[in-house]
Every structure is written in C-alpha cells, then in structure tokens.
C-alpha cells in the first residue's frame, strides 16, 4: 500500500502543479481513469470541468450546512481548495491575499495616509465570502498595523535608515523628515511571506513607544488640524468633523475643513457613529488596538516622556549603543500637562468622561494616571 501511494502521488501531482484548468481536469481524469468515447466532442472537457466544479461546489455547500468537512489527507482537498478559491484574489496592486484555509490574511501597503485601496480589499473579500456561502468569523479577525505615529516615529526611521545603509547620511538627524518617510526606504512586514513575518516576530528585537493618551491626542490635533500644509487631513477628516459637529457652518469651512476646533475633534472621537463608519486613524487610534501588546511580545515598551533614556536602552539591547546616538531635536515641542489642560478646559465634563472611558485601557495598560485637570 505504501509503495502504491508513492507511485500514485507523482502521477496526480504533475497535473496540479500549475493553475491551468485543463491540466487540472486531466488530473481528475487521471484519478478516476476517465476515458472519453470517440464520439465525445473536444469541447466536452471544458464542459465537464464546469460540471465538476458546479457539482462539487453544491456538494461542499451541502456538507458545510450539515457540519461535515472533507477528510484530512484526502487527495482532492488541496485541489478543491485551490480550485474554489481561484477567483479570490487581490483587486489592488498594493495588496496581497495569502490564502490559508482558516487563516487567510489580507496584507495592504498604506501610503500617504490613504487607506482606500486596503479598505476596498477587505470589503471585496467580505463580498466574495458572501457570494460563496462563507462567513467571516469577526471574533477571530485581527488587524495589525505596524507603524505608530506621533511618538518619535521619524527619528526612529532615521536611525534605522542609517543602520541599514538605506540613506545618504551617517547622522540620523541629518536625514530630512520627508526622506525618512519615503516608501521603500525601509522594508515592511507586508513584503514578506507569512512564514517570514512570524520568524521576524519571534526572533527580532521588538519595541514600541507610547505617550500619555490625552497628550497624544492634543499632539495629533495640533499636527493634523492646525498645520496649513496638512490639507489631506483637512479634506478627509476636517470636512467630515465640521459637517457633523458644527451647527452653523460656512461654505468655506465645509469645503476646506481647515479650522476644526479641539472641542469638535473630541466630539468626533466620542461619537458612536465615527467608529461604526470606519476605524480610527492611526494617529488617534487606541494604542492597544493599534499595536496589540497582548498578542505581540514586545521586548521593551518605552515612553515618550522618558524618550532619551528609553531609546538608549533600545540601542543597548540591539548592541549598537556605541554606533550612533538617538537624535534629539531642539525643534521638538513637547505637550506637557499644562498645555493639555488648556485644551481640555474647553471640553465639558460629560465629554471628558466619555473620552477617558474610550482611552481607559491605554491609561491602564501603560501605567498612566488619570490627569488631574479632568473634571470627572
């Protein structure tokens, strides 16, 4: 029996080594010893392949509804899985779909804060599942975004570019900020296979830097809604916020979205409709949802408040503390408690409490105290 299996295996596999439907049909013929009669027209092969797919599709749908699955080790299982998921493919060049029976992964490259292609990819996959009588198990679905903004992200990219040689500079601070964020300068996890991603997550030095949640919100607001050059954020988020949370709005503000107030920004964050429509942007997303510290075993969790000594510890753990120094910039404006208090004094106690409840887990996980200036 064992010898027969070894002989039979290459006979079948040689027909399934590519995605040509005719070769696959020949593989089925090899399995079932199908021999067409002399009167069978040449086009019958394609017709029978269509019939086989339709028949097996109905059979599998019936088996699934009865809680029955194909037997593990069945020679047809890999073939049928490949055949029935053949049209489940990415619709955007910046995305990839890695198909594993119960752990399919969508990988998307998000550039210039534009998540449109990635979001459309997820919606397309959900639609494909619905069309093929499959259900997405949302309780097991996870989204991992590897890019944490507003916590010295630019300086860390500068350091990595110097270490990898993917820059023109040997001093991290000499690297222009826009060059540090250019796509392709640093490899992303999405460029690797699932096996390589897991290998890196299991063996690489992993660290994140966090900031007191409300100081981070004030920093994000100032950077994204008060800077005249951030027109993309004004258009994408500012117009939406003003339309929804400003009763008497002028046409100019509604069109440009460039004068969002901090009060309107907070109202937008605590509005249940906001997260029902789309996930938070990474600049104000909850850190535990963004970086999954309970799923990824980080070697170090640094804090923006103690950035320099914590950054030095990262360099020491990586064994490169003598190679370079983490850059410090006199241009950096730190949001301290007094600055944050000035913004939160504009917010009603009710909205302060709702916002604190929203970000409570970040306060707890990263050991931040409740701000004294809150009136809750």
C-alpha positions as CSV (number, residue, x, y, z in Angstrom):
1,X,0.0,0.0,0.0
2,X,2.8,2.5,0.9
3,X,4.6,1.7,-2.3
4,X,1.5,2.2,-4.3
5,X,0.9,5.6,-2.7
6,X,4.4,6.7,-3.6
7,X,3.8,5.7,-7.2
8,X,0.4,7.3,-7.4
9,X,1.5,10.6,-5.8
10,X,3.6,11.9,-8.6
11,X,1.0,10.8,-11.2
12,X,-1.5,13.1,-9.6
13,X,0.7,16.0,-8.6
14,X,2.1,16.5,-12.0
15,X,-1.3,17.6,-13.2
16,X,-1.8,20.0,-10.3
17,X,1.5,21.9,-10.4
18,X,0.0,24.9,-12.2
19,X,-3.2,26.8,-12.4
20,X,-4.2,25.7,-15.9
21,X,-7.8,24.4,-15.6
22,X,-7.3,21.9,-18.5
23,X,-4.3,20.4,-16.7
24,X,-6.3,20.1,-13.6
25,X,-9.1,18.4,-15.5
26,X,-6.6,16.0,-16.8
27,X,-5.6,15.4,-13.2
28,X,-9.2,14.5,-12.3
29,X,-9.2,12.2,-15.4
30,X,-6.1,10.5,-14.1
31,X,-7.6,10.0,-10.7
32,X,-10.9,8.5,-11.9
33,X,-9.4,6.9,-15.0
34,X,-11.9,8.8,-17.2
35,X,-11.7,7.9,-20.9
36,X,-13.8,9.9,-23.3
37,X,-15.5,8.0,-26.1
38,X,-14.6,8.5,-29.8
39,X,-17.9,10.4,-30.3
40,X,-17.2,12.9,-27.4
41,X,-16.5,16.4,-28.9
42,X,-13.3,18.1,-27.9
43,X,-15.2,20.8,-26.1
44,X,-16.7,18.3,-23.7
45,X,-13.6,18.5,-21.5
46,X,-14.3,22.2,-20.6
47,X,-17.9,21.4,-20.2
48,X,-17.2,18.5,-17.8
49,X,-14.8,20.7,-15.8
50,X,-17.6,23.2,-15.4
51,X,-20.0,20.5,-14.3
52,X,-17.4,19.0,-11.9
53,X,-16.9,22.4,-10.3
54,X,-20.6,23.1,-10.0
55,X,-21.3,19.6,-8.7
56,X,-18.5,19.7,-6.1
57,X,-19.5,23.2,-5.1
58,X,-23.1,22.2,-4.4
59,X,-21.8,19.1,-2.6
60,X,-19.4,21.1,-0.4
61,X,-22.1,23.7,0.4
62,X,-24.4,20.9,1.5
63,X,-21.7,19.2,3.5
64,X,-20.9,22.6,5.2
65,X,-24.5,23.2,6.1
66,X,-24.6,19.7,7.8
67,X,-21.4,20.3,9.7
68,X,-19.4,17.9,7.5
69,X,-16.0,18.6,6.1
70,X,-13.7,16.8,3.7
71,X,-11.4,14.3,5.3
72,X,-7.9,15.5,6.2
73,X,-5.4,13.8,3.9
74,X,-7.9,13.4,1.1
75,X,-6.0,13.8,-2.2
76,X,-8.7,16.1,-3.6
77,X,-8.8,18.5,-0.6
78,X,-5.9,20.7,-1.7
79,X,-7.0,20.6,-5.3
80,X,-10.6,21.6,-4.5
81,X,-9.5,24.3,-2.1
82,X,-7.2,25.8,-4.8
83,X,-9.9,25.4,-7.4
84,X,-12.8,27.0,-5.4
85,X,-10.6,29.9,-4.2
86,X,-9.0,30.6,-7.5
87,X,-11.0,33.8,-8.1
88,X,-10.3,35.1,-4.6
89,X,-7.5,37.4,-5.4
90,X,-6.5,41.0,-4.6
91,X,-8.0,43.8,-6.7
92,X,-5.3,46.3,-6.0
93,X,-1.6,46.0,-6.8
94,X,-0.6,47.4,-3.4
95,X,-2.4,44.5,-1.6
96,X,-1.9,40.7,-1.4
97,X,-4.2,37.9,-0.2
98,X,-2.4,34.9,1.4
99,X,-4.9,32.1,1.3
100,X,-4.8,29.5,4.1
101,X,-7.9,27.5,4.8
102,X,-8.8,29.1,8.2
103,X,-6.2,31.9,8.5
104,X,-6.5,33.9,5.3
105,X,-4.6,37.1,5.5
106,X,-5.0,40.4,3.7
107,X,-1.8,42.5,3.5
108,X,-2.0,46.1,2.3
109,X,0.6,48.8,1.8
110,X,-0.9,52.1,3.0
111,X,0.9,55.2,1.6
112,X,0.4,58.8,2.3
113,X,-2.3,58.0,4.9
114,X,-4.6,56.7,2.1
115,X,-6.3,53.5,3.3
116,X,-8.8,53.4,0.4
117,X,-7.3,50.5,-1.5
118,X,-6.8,48.5,1.6
119,X,-10.4,49.1,2.9
120,X,-11.8,48.2,-0.6
121,X,-9.8,45.0,-0.5
122,X,-11.3,44.0,2.8
123,X,-14.8,44.8,1.5
124,X,-14.1,42.8,-1.6
125,X,-13.0,39.8,0.4
126,X,-16.2,40.0,2.6
127,X,-18.3,40.2,-0.6
128,X,-16.5,37.2,-2.1
129,X,-17.2,35.2,1.0
130,X,-20.9,36.1,1.0
131,X,-21.2,35.2,-2.7
132,X,-19.6,31.8,-1.9
133,X,-21.7,31.0,1.1
134,X,-18.9,31.6,3.6
135,X,-19.0,33.5,6.8
136,X,-16.2,35.7,8.2
137,X,-15.6,34.9,11.9
138,X,-15.2,38.5,13.1
139,X,-14.4,37.4,16.6
140,X,-11.2,35.9,15.3
141,X,-10.4,38.6,12.8
142,X,-7.4,40.8,13.8
143,X,-6.0,43.8,12.1
144,X,-2.3,44.6,12.7
145,X,-0.8,47.9,11.6
146,X,2.9,48.3,12.0
147,X,3.5,52.0,12.0
148,X,3.0,54.0,15.2
149,X,2.9,57.8,14.5
150,X,3.5,60.8,16.8
151,X,6.0,59.0,19.2
152,X,9.3,59.9,17.6
153,X,8.4,57.8,14.5
154,X,10.5,60.0,12.2
155,X,13.6,59.8,14.4
156,X,13.4,56.0,14.7
157,X,13.1,55.7,10.9
158,X,16.2,57.9,10.6
159,X,18.1,55.6,13.0
160,X,17.0,52.5,11.0
161,X,18.0,54.1,7.7
162,X,21.5,54.8,9.0
163,X,21.8,51.2,10.4
164,X,20.6,49.6,7.2
165,X,22.5,51.9,4.9
166,X,19.3,52.8,3.1
167,X,20.1,56.5,3.4
168,X,22.7,59.0,2.2
169,X,23.6,60.0,5.8
170,X,25.6,58.7,8.7
171,X,24.0,61.1,11.2
172,X,20.3,60.2,11.8
173,X,19.3,63.9,12.4
174,X,20.9,64.9,9.1
175,X,18.2,62.8,7.3
176,X,15.4,65.0,6.1
177,X,12.0,64.1,7.6
178,X,10.3,63.6,4.2
179,X,13.1,61.3,3.1
180,X,12.6,59.2,6.3
181,X,9.0,58.6,5.3
182,X,9.6,57.7,1.7
183,X,8.0,54.4,0.7
184,X,10.6,51.7,0.0
185,X,13.4,53.1,2.2
186,X,12.7,50.5,4.9
187,X,11.2,47.0,4.3
188,X,7.7,46.5,5.8
189,X,6.4,43.2,7.2
190,X,3.8,43.1,4.4
191,X,6.6,42.5,1.9
192,X,7.4,39.1,3.4
193,X,5.6,35.7,3.5
194,X,3.6,34.6,6.5
195,X,6.5,32.3,7.5
196,X,9.0,35.2,7.3
197,X,6.7,37.5,9.2
198,X,6.3,35.0,12.0
199,X,10.1,34.4,12.1
200,X,10.7,38.1,12.5
201,X,8.1,38.5,15.2
202,X,9.6,35.6,17.1
203,X,13.3,36.5,16.7
204,X,13.7,40.2,16.2
205,X,14.0,42.9,18.8
206,X,10.5,44.4,19.1
207,X,9.7,47.7,20.9
208,X,7.1,50.3,20.9
209,X,6.9,53.8,22.3
210,X,3.8,55.2,23.9
211,X,2.6,58.6,25.1
212,X,0.1,59.7,27.7
213,X,-3.1,59.2,25.8
214,X,-4.5,62.8,26.1
215,X,-1.2,64.5,25.4
216,X,-1.0,62.3,22.3
217,X,-4.5,63.5,21.3
218,X,-3.6,67.1,21.7
219,X,-0.3,66.5,19.7
220,X,-2.3,64.8,16.9
221,X,-4.9,67.6,16.8
222,X,-2.2,70.3,16.6
223,X,-0.2,68.5,13.9
224,X,-3.1,67.3,11.7
225,X,-5.7,70.1,12.0
226,X,-3.8,73.3,12.7
227,X,-0.9,73.0,10.2
228,X,-1.8,74.6,6.9
229,X,0.2,72.0,4.9
230,X,-1.9,69.1,6.1
231,X,-4.6,69.6,3.5
232,X,-5.1,65.9,3.1
233,X,-6.3,65.5,6.7
234,X,-8.4,68.7,6.4
235,X,-10.2,67.3,3.4
236,X,-10.5,63.7,4.6
237,X,-11.4,64.3,8.3
238,X,-11.8,68.1,8.8
239,X,-14.7,68.5,6.4
240,X,-16.5,65.5,8.0
241,X,-16.0,66.7,11.5
242,X,-17.2,70.2,10.7
243,X,-20.3,68.9,8.8
244,X,-21.3,66.7,11.7
245,X,-20.4,68.8,14.7
246,X,-20.7,72.4,13.8
247,X,-24.4,73.7,13.7
248,X,-23.8,76.9,11.8
249,X,-21.2,76.2,9.2
250,X,-20.0,78.4,6.4
251,X,-19.4,77.0,2.9
252,X,-15.7,77.9,3.0
253,X,-15.1,75.9,6.2
254,X,-17.2,73.0,5.0
255,X,-15.3,72.8,1.7
256,X,-11.7,73.2,3.2
257,X,-12.1,71.6,6.6
258,X,-9.1,73.6,7.8
259,X,-10.4,75.2,11.1
260,X,-11.5,72.2,13.2
261,X,-11.6,73.1,16.9
262,X,-10.4,70.8,19.6
263,X,-13.9,70.6,21.0
264,X,-15.2,69.4,17.6
265,X,-12.4,66.9,17.4
266,X,-13.3,65.4,20.8
267,X,-17.0,65.3,19.8
268,X,-16.0,63.4,16.7
269,X,-13.9,60.8,18.7
270,X,-16.7,60.0,21.2
271,X,-19.4,60.0,18.6
272,X,-20.5,56.3,18.3
273,X,-21.2,56.9,14.6
274,X,-17.5,57.5,14.0
275,X,-16.2,54.0,14.7
276,X,-19.3,52.5,13.1
277,X,-18.3,54.1,9.8
278,X,-14.6,53.4,9.8
279,X,-11.7,52.6,12.1
280,X,-9.8,55.5,13.8
281,X,-6.9,56.9,12.0
282,X,-3.6,55.6,13.4
283,X,-2.7,59.0,14.9
284,X,-5.5,58.8,17.4
285,X,-6.3,55.1,17.4
286,X,-6.1,53.4,20.8
287,X,-2.6,52.1,21.2
288,X,-3.6,48.6,22.5
289,X,-5.8,48.2,19.3
290,X,-3.1,49.5,17.1
291,X,0.0,47.7,18.3
292,X,-1.6,44.7,20.1
293,X,0.7,44.4,23.1
294,X,-1.2,41.4,24.4
295,X,-0.6,39.5,21.1
296,X,3.0,40.6,20.3
297,X,5.6,40.1,23.0
298,X,7.5,43.3,22.9
299,X,10.9,43.3,24.4
300,X,10.6,46.9,25.5
301,X,7.7,49.4,26.0
302,X,9.2,52.9,26.0
303,X,7.5,56.2,26.9
304,X,7.7,59.5,25.1
305,X,8.0,61.2,28.4
306,X,11.3,59.3,29.0
307,X,12.3,59.1,25.3
308,X,16.0,59.6,25.6
309,X,16.9,57.0,28.3
310,X,14.4,54.5,26.9
311,X,15.8,55.0,23.4
312,X,19.3,54.4,24.7
313,X,18.1,51.2,26.3
314,X,16.8,50.0,22.9
315,X,20.1,50.7,21.3
316,X,21.9,48.8,24.1
317,X,19.5,45.8,23.7
318,X,20.3,45.9,20.0
319,X,24.0,46.0,20.7
320,X,24.6,49.3,18.8
321,X,24.8,51.8,21.6
322,X,28.3,52.8,20.6
323,X,27.5,53.0,16.9
324,X,25.2,56.1,17.0
325,X,23.0,58.1,19.3
326,X,19.3,58.6,19.2
327,X,18.8,62.1,17.8
328,X,17.5,64.9,19.9
329,X,16.0,68.0,18.2
330,X,15.5,71.4,19.6
331,X,12.6,71.9,17.3
332,X,10.5,69.2,19.1
333,X,7.6,70.7,21.0
334,X,6.6,68.6,24.0
335,X,3.0,68.6,25.0
336,X,3.1,68.8,28.8
337,X,0.3,68.6,31.3
338,X,-0.2,72.4,31.3
339,X,-0.7,72.6,27.6
340,X,-3.0,69.6,27.6
341,X,-5.0,71.1,30.5
342,X,-5.5,74.3,28.5
343,X,-7.2,72.3,25.7
344,X,-9.3,70.1,28.0
345,X,-10.6,73.1,29.8
346,X,-12.7,73.7,26.7
347,X,-14.3,70.3,27.0
348,X,-17.4,69.6,29.0
349,X,-17.2,67.2,32.0
350,X,-19.5,64.8,30.1
351,X,-17.3,64.7,27.1
352,X,-14.2,64.4,29.2
353,X,-15.6,61.4,30.9
354,X,-16.7,59.7,27.7
355,X,-13.2,60.3,26.2
356,X,-11.5,59.0,29.2
357,X,-13.6,55.8,29.1
358,X,-12.7,55.4,25.5
359,X,-9.0,55.5,26.2
360,X,-9.1,54.0,29.6
361,X,-7.4,50.7,28.5
362,X,-4.4,52.7,27.3
363,X,-4.1,54.5,30.6
364,X,-4.2,51.2,32.5
365,X,-2.0,49.1,30.2
366,X,0.8,51.6,30.1
367,X,0.6,52.8,33.7
368,X,-0.6,56.4,33.2
369,X,-2.5,58.1,35.9
370,X,-5.8,59.9,35.4
371,X,-5.0,63.5,34.5
372,X,-5.6,65.9,37.5
373,X,-7.1,68.5,35.2
374,X,-10.1,66.3,34.3
375,X,-13.5,67.2,35.8
376,X,-15.0,63.8,36.1
